[in-house]
């Protein structure tokens, strides 16, 4: 296949990892927390898939990103109305690694 027919700007690879996280308490709203996860790149698209086990009641996660090399930043949301601590343990993350810079539009 000629290299001129290869679509650029798409996912180079998608993979799943299990990261052991020990989050701190979340007030009655939300909290951005950071964790060291070896191998993450700032251009990675990170999708939190789930916690392996039973999550603390009222806790959810909204988004995640690699804020610096090897640094996962994840936003925990607390809907319980009082302070709650997300469960400590393995969180499954989907990592989408782009082939190059992401396109600025879908055309």
Secondary structure, DSSP 8 states (H G I E B T S, - for coil): --GGGS--SSEEEEEEEEEEE---EE-SSEEEEEEE-TT--TT-EEEEEEESS---TTEEEEEEEEEETTEEEEEEEE-SSS-EE---EEEEEEEEEESSS--SS--
